[in-house]
Amino acid sequence: MTNDFILNTVVKTFRVLEFLSESESTYTLTKLAKILKISMGTAQRITNTLIQLEYLSKDPETKTFRLTSKWLRIGFSVLNDLNLRQIAVPHLKKLNEETNETVSLGLIDNDEVIFIERIASKHLITTNISLGMRRPIHANSIGKAILAFQDEDQIKERLNRIQFTKYTNKTIVDKDKFYAELKKIKKNGYSINDGEIEKEIFAIGVPILNNNGVAIAGINLVIPKARFSKSIVYEKYLPVIIEKGILISKEIGNY
């Protein structure tokens, strides 16, 4: 196909989108234009259009841009094509059957965890989690499990952005303590959320890793403290969810 059939503005727009989607950092208009080698005028028109369409947001203080969650509509269809959900769901069902507790699959979107799959417990007392629901990274078992298995630069860059809001007396709100928690999670291979956002909830999270050992998603098992048993959770449930995380990771890597 010749260049007569290509719209250069569309090409440049997708270059902006691809660059932002692959980067863990945020960029100003000047930096975007310089890195992508496009004029300031073109960069401004592209970013203004994407903001108007709600695919891009601009931080009023730092003047930097980032993709918005509206991309999830496209992202979900891509995930289906890549078989992430298709691969994970059978394992989530088995995890749910073996524990009879609520299980979820989640991703990090900006600085939050978003749940893209959920299988609820059949117990009368269960957890209020729905598809599309968001949770802060620092107070969620999936968020902590994913973040612990990123490279060091990405971890530090994200830690500088996270707002360490306190939800309960167990929420980690100190950046250094949270960093130490991530190191512990990576060593153990799983994360724990013991009432860090909801006092009555206990959760275990494990990462879904690609071939490079980087987390692309995570799964968790959520247990109301009304029926929490430390021996059952650590001796029975923990090995099972770790196993499921490994199996999903292996299948993702072989796809």
Secondary structure, 3 states (H helix, E strand, C coil): CCHHHCCHHHHHHHHHHHHHHHCCCCEEHHHHHHHHCCCHHHHHHHHHHHHHCCCEEECCCCCEEEECHHHHHHHHHHHHHHCHHHHHHHHHHHHHHHHCCEEEEEEEECCEEEEEEEECCCCCCCCCCCCCCEEEHHHCHHHHHHHHCCCHHHHHHHHCCCCCCCCCCCCCCCHHHHHHHHHHHHHHCCEEEECCCCCCEEEEEEEEECCCCCEEEEEEEEEEHHHCCHHHHHHHHHHHHHHHHHHHHHHHHHC
